[in-house]
């Protein structure tokens, strides 16, 4: 995996966890978890594939 793809996977995972926590607990900035998921999926997609 390339660094961009790895970063995308990590950001997506953090965004999903943040979204899940946001459904249970109200905290400032929880809307950024949706943004993190979108950015993470984008990085994941453009990260390339190592063959």
Secondary structure, 3 states (H helix, E strand, C coil): CCHHHHHHHHHHHHHHHHHHHHHHCCCCCCCHHHHHHHHHHHHHHHCCCCC
